[in-house]
Amino acid sequence: MLKKLSSQSDEIYQLSAFAFQYEQTPERLEERKQEKRKEAIWGWMEDDRLAAKIHIVPLEVSIHGQPIKMGGISSVATWPEFRRKGIVRKLLQHALEEMKKEGQVLSYLYPFSIPFYRRFGWEVTFDEKEYNIPMHHFKRNWQLDGGMIRRMQNKDDVSILETIYEKYTAQFNGMLLRDSHWWEYRILVKKKLIAVSYDPQGDPDGYILYEVKKDILEVEEIIHLTLASKQRLLHFISNHDSMAKNVKMVVAESDTLPLLLDDPRFEQKMTPYFMSRIVDVYKFLQQYPFLAHKENVTIDLEITDDFVEANSGTYRLESNSKEIHVEKLSKEVASSVTIPIQQLASILLGYNRPLELKELGLIDGEQQHLEALDSIIPQTEPYFADFF
């Protein structure tokens, strides 16, 4: 049976430590209890014993500049004796119902298996681009402009990081809108070194979170608002040449660092990262910041969702050159575009375009309707810089 669990219950962390294979120290246990106090945690009980669990993290993300409530699925785990009994399916179904009640119209998760979560309507919508760069590649003339780098000494300056991050997110789609709890328990708790970039006028315009271990400078996060701040931070990295032989970092897919280095030949790896799912199609379409079509146009979307049947149906998008009106039709019509729930998330989060998916046979529709749909979807690069 289902049961809502307290974030202060030791048994949920015992299961997590076993499932994800980490040592649970008393200090880390207390940190995790604080970190997860805002999460909704549901367990499946067998004879009053915890068999499996799922966490729903209440978050907000920026979808083409529009704040959208998102439920993050996290820490899904089952004790071995209860596996392969369909318990996780039940937990996922309940989690989607709970998210819908809370107005969380979108959901993210980091998959242990992409095929597994695709069965329940999630789809890859974010990639992770990783660099492994020899330190000597950073030794060059960075054309600095007179600004400076200053290391942060304590958490009192977190508002500086928040302001920089908020400005940075505007250029990407799907980024997390971090609140103070997230900064404290997901970012600063890692106790990384923090250095802030300032322009010649003394205004902060970038930062880097990093650590140096075993000859490797590992960048947890590097955020820059201008080319000058990017160069300033890269020069700062180069000043660690006596401590590290290599630099590892994760960046957005469109990152231009290889063009700035004299030698761009270094290890670059692209990997599927987070998956997304639309929890409530109708409400998500209503909140989505479509671009108004230059002409009056009507697009009927036939959405299929095998896991949440209430999402299946025909949704009419009508543009009058100023705005898009969304309506769920009560009866069947000759649909213009047929889209599974997975591909709908992929399209609306900007990971794939409609015509691209049509060529792959993943959606169906006439060319003119697909072109009309493509024209009302903003083209903002998807990027998710966090983890849960």
C-alpha positions in Angstrom: 0.0 0.0 0.0 1.0 3.6 -0.5 2.1 5.8 2.4 3.4 9.3 2.6 6.7 9.3 4.5 8.5 11.9 6.6 11.7 13.3 5.3 13.1 12.8 8.9 12.6 9.0 8.8 15.9 7.1 8.9 14.5 4.1 6.8 14.2 6.1 3.6 18.0 7.0 3.8 18.9 3.4 4.6 17.3 2.3 1.4 18.9 5.1 -0.6 22.4 4.3 0.9 21.9 0.6 -0.2 20.4 1.3 -3.6 22.9 4.0 -4.6 25.9 2.5 -2.9 27.2 5.2 -0.7 28.3 5.4 3.0 25.8 7.2 5.2 27.7 9.1 8.0 25.7 10.7 10.8 26.7 14.1 9.6 25.7 13.4 6.0 22.4 11.9 7.2 21.5 15.1 9.0 22.4 17.2 5.9 20.2 15.0 3.8 17.3 15.4 6.2 17.6 19.1 5.9 18.1 19.0 2.1 14.9 16.9 1.6 12.5 18.5 4.0 10.6 20.2 1.2 10.2 17.0 -0.8 7.1 14.8 -1.0 8.2 11.2 -0.3 6.0 8.3 -1.0 6.7 4.7 0.0 5.2 1.3 -0.9 4.7 -0.7 2.2 4.6 -4.5 2.6 3.5 -5.7 6.0 4.5 -2.3 7.5 7.9 -2.6 5.9 9.2 -0.1 3.4 9.6 -1.9 0.1 10.2 1.0 -2.3 10.0 4.8 -2.4 9.9 7.8 -4.7 10.7 11.5 -4.0 9.0 14.4 -5.6 11.0 17.6 -5.5 8.9 20.8 -5.9 10.8 23.0 -8.3 10.3 25.7 -10.9 12.0 26.0 -14.3 12.2 28.6 -17.0 10.5 27.4 -20.2 11.4 30.0 -22.9 11.4 32.6 -20.2 8.1 31.5 -18.6 8.3 30.2 -15.0 6.7 26.7 -14.9 6.1 24.5 -11.8 8.0 21.2 -12.2 8.1 18.1 -10.1 11.5 16.4 -10.0 11.5 12.6 -9.6 14.4 11.6 -7.4 15.7 8.7 -5.3 13.5 6.0 -6.7 14.6 2.8 -5.0 13.4 -0.7 -4.2 14.8 -3.4 -1.8 15.9 -6.4 -3.9 13.3 -8.8 -2.5 10.5 -6.5 -3.7 11.8 -5.8 -7.2 10.1 -6.8 -10.5 6.6 -6.7 -9.0 5.5 -3.5 -10.7 5.9 -1.4 -7.5 7.9 1.4 -9.3 5.1 1.7 -11.9 2.6 2.2 -9.2 4.8 4.8 -7.5 5.3 6.7 -10.8 1.6 6.7 -11.5 0.9 8.1 -8.0 3.7 10.6 -8.3 2.1 12.0 -11.5 -1.3 12.3 -9.8 0.3 14.1 -6.9 2.2 16.5 -9.2 -1.0 17.3 -11.2 -2.7 18.2 -7.9 0.1 20.5 -7.0 0.0 22.2 -10.4 3.4 20.8 -11.4 2.7 20.5 -15.1 6.1 19.3 -16.0 8.5 16.6 -14.6 12.2 16.0 -14.8 14.3 13.0 -13.8 17.8 11.6 -14.2 17.3 8.0 -15.5 19.1 4.9 -14.4 17.7 3.5 -17.7 16.3 5.6 -20.6 14.2 2.8 -22.1 12.6 2.1 -18.7 11.4 5.7 -18.2 10.4 6.1 -21.9 7.8 3.4 -21.2 6.1 5.8 -18.8 6.2 8.9 -21.0 9.5 10.6 -20.1 11.9 11.5 -23.0 15.5 12.8 -23.2 15.4 16.6 -23.5 18.8 17.6 -22.2 22.4 16.5 -23.1 25.5 16.9 -21.0 28.7 18.1 -22.8 31.9 17.3 -20.9 35.4 18.5 -21.5 38.7 17.0 -20.3 41.3 19.6 -21.2 45.1 19.5 -20.6 46.0 22.5 -18.5 48.6 23.8 -20.9 45.8 24.5 -23.4 44.7 27.4 -21.2 48.1 29.2 -21.5 47.5 32.0 -23.9 46.9 35.7 -24.1 43.3 36.1 -22.8 43.1 39.9 -23.7 42.0 40.8 -20.2 40.1 44.2 -19.8 41.2 45.3 -16.3 38.5 43.5 -14.4 39.4 41.1 -11.6 38.7 37.8 -9.9 37.9 37.6 -6.2 37.4 34.5 -4.2 34.4 34.3 -1.9 35.2 33.7 1.7 31.7 32.7 3.0 28.1 32.1 2.1 27.1 35.7 2.9 27.8 36.7 -0.6 25.4 34.1 -2.1 23.1 36.8 -3.5 25.9 37.7 -5.9 25.9 34.2 -7.3 22.1 34.2 -7.5 22.0 37.4 -9.5 24.6 36.2 -12.0 22.9 32.8 -12.4 19.5 34.4 -12.9 20.8 36.5 -15.7 22.6 33.6 -17.3 19.5 31.4 -17.4 17.8 33.8 -19.7 19.7 32.4 -22.8 18.7 28.8 -22.2 15.5 26.8 -22.0 14.6 24.5 -19.1 17.0 25.9 -16.5 16.1 25.6 -12.9 15.0 28.7 -11.1 17.0 28.1 -7.9 15.5 29.2 -4.6 17.5 29.9 -1.4 17.0 26.3 -0.2 18.5 25.0 -3.4 21.5 27.2 -3.1 22.1 26.3 0.5 21.5 22.5 0.4 22.4 21.6 -3.3 25.1 24.1 -4.3 26.9 25.6 -1.3 26.8 22.4 0.8 29.3 20.9 -1.6 31.9 23.3 -0.1 33.6 24.0 -3.5 36.0 26.9 -4.0 34.1 29.9 -5.3 35.6 32.7 -7.3 33.7 35.7 -8.7 34.5 37.7 -11.8 34.1 41.5 -11.7 34.2 43.9 -14.7 36.4 47.1 -14.7 33.5 49.0 -13.0 33.4 46.5 -10.1 30.1 44.8 -11.1 30.0 40.9 -10.8 29.7 39.3 -14.2 30.6 35.6 -13.7 31.7 33.0 -11.2 33.3 29.5 -11.0 32.7 26.7 -8.5 35.6 24.2 -8.5 38.0 22.0 -6.6 41.5 20.7 -7.2 42.2 17.1 -6.4 44.9 14.6 -7.7 46.2 16.9 -10.4 42.7 17.6 -11.7 40.9 20.9 -11.6 37.2 20.0 -11.7 34.8 22.7 -12.5 31.4 22.2 -10.8 29.9 25.3 -12.5 31.3 28.1 -14.6 28.9 31.0 -15.4 29.8 34.0 -17.5 27.6 36.9 -18.7 30.1 38.3 -21.3 33.0 37.3 -23.4 35.2 39.3 -21.1 34.1 37.5 -18.0 34.5 34.1 -19.8 38.1 35.1 -20.7 38.8 36.3 -17.1 37.6 33.0 -15.6 39.6 30.9 -18.2 42.7 32.9 -17.3 42.0 32.3 -13.6 41.9 28.5 -14.4 45.2 28.8 -16.1 46.8 30.2 -12.9 46.3 26.8 -11.3 48.9 25.2 -13.7 51.2 24.3 -10.8 48.4 22.3 -9.1 46.6 20.6 -11.9 47.5 18.8 -15.1 43.9 18.6 -16.5 40.7 20.6 -16.3 37.3 18.8 -16.3 34.0 20.7 -16.8 30.4 20.4 -18.0 29.1 23.1 -20.3 26.1 23.9 -22.6 26.0 22.1 -25.9 26.7 25.4 -27.8 29.7 26.3 -25.7 32.5 28.0 -27.8 35.6 27.2 -25.7 37.3 25.1 -28.4 37.2 28.3 -30.7 39.0 30.3 -28.0 41.8 27.9 -27.4 44.9 27.7 -29.6 44.6 23.9 -29.7 40.9 22.7 -29.7 42.0 19.0 -29.8 41.0 17.7 -26.4 38.4 15.2 -25.2 34.8 16.3 -25.7 31.9 14.0 -24.9 28.2 14.4 -25.4 25.9 12.2 -23.3 22.1 12.1 -22.9 21.3 13.7 -19.5 17.9 14.5 -18.0 14.5 13.4 -19.2 11.3 15.3 -19.1 7.6 14.5 -19.1 4.5 16.6 -19.5 2.3 15.9 -16.5 -0.8 17.8 -17.5 -0.9 18.4 -21.3 -3.8 20.9 -21.3 -2.5 23.1 -18.5 1.1 23.0 -19.9 -0.1 24.1 -23.3 -2.0 26.9 -21.7 1.1 28.1 -19.9 3.5 27.5 -22.7 4.9 30.8 -24.3 4.1 30.0 -27.9 5.1 32.5 -30.6 2.0 34.0 -32.3 1.9 33.0 -35.9 2.0 35.9 -38.4 -1.2 34.7 -39.9 -4.4 33.2 -38.5 -3.8 29.5 -38.2 -5.4 26.4 -36.6 -3.3 23.4 -35.6 -4.9 20.3 -34.1 -2.6 18.1 -32.1 -3.6 14.5 -31.5 -1.7 13.6 -28.3 -1.3 9.9 -27.2 -0.3 9.1 -23.6 -0.5 5.4 -22.8 0.4 5.9 -19.1 -1.8 8.9 -18.3 -4.9 8.4 -20.4 -6.4 11.8 -19.3 -3.7 13.5 -21.4 -4.7 11.7 -24.6 -7.0 13.6 -26.9 -7.1 16.4 -29.5 -5.8 19.9 -28.6 -6.6 22.8 -30.9 -4.0 25.7 -31.1 -5.5 28.8 -32.7 -3.4 31.8 -33.5 -4.8 35.2 -34.4 -1.4 36.9 -35.0 -1.3 38.1 -31.4 -1.7 35.1 -29.2 -2.3 31.4 -29.2 -5.6 30.0 -27.8 -5.6 26.4 -26.5 -8.7 24.2 -26.4 -9.1 20.5 -25.7 -11.8 19.2 -28.1 -14.6 17.0 -26.7 -14.9 15.0 -29.9 -12.6 13.4 -32.4 -11.6 15.4 -35.5 -9.3 14.7 -38.4 -6.1 15.6 -36.6 -3.4 17.6 -38.4 -0.4 16.4 -36.3 -0.2 13.2 -34.3 2.4 13.3 -31.4 3.2 10.7 -28.6 3.6 12.3 -25.2 7.4 11.7 -25.3 7.9 13.7 -28.5 5.6 16.5 -27.3 8.0 17.1 -24.5 11.0 16.9 -26.8 9.4 19.5 -29.2 8.2 22.0 -26.6 11.5 22.0 -24.6 13.4 22.7 -27.8 15.4 19.4 -27.9 14.0 18.4 -31.4 12.0 20.3 -34.0 8.7 18.9 -35.5 10.1 18.4 -39.0 13.1 16.5 -37.7 10.9 14.1 -35.8 8.6 13.7 -38.8 11.6 12.6 -40.9 12.4 10.0 -38.2 8.9 8.7 -38.3 8.3 9.6 -34.6 5.4 12.0 -35.3 3.0 12.3 -38.2 1.3 15.2 -40.0 1.1 17.1 -43.2 4.0 19.4 -44.1 2.1 22.6 -43.9 0.8 21.8 -40.4 4.2 20.7 -39.2 5.7 24.0 -40.5 3.0 26.0 -38.8 3.7 24.1 -35.5 7.4 24.7 -35.9 6.9 28.4 -36.4 5.1 29.0 -33.1 7.8 27.2 -30.9 10.6 29.5 -29.7 14.1 28.4 -30.6 16.0 28.5 -27.3 18.8 26.1 -26.6 17.8 23.5 -23.9 20.3 23.2 -21.0 20.0 21.9 -17.5 23.0 22.6 -15.2 21.7 21.0 -12.0 21.2 17.4 -10.7 18.9 15.7 -8.3 
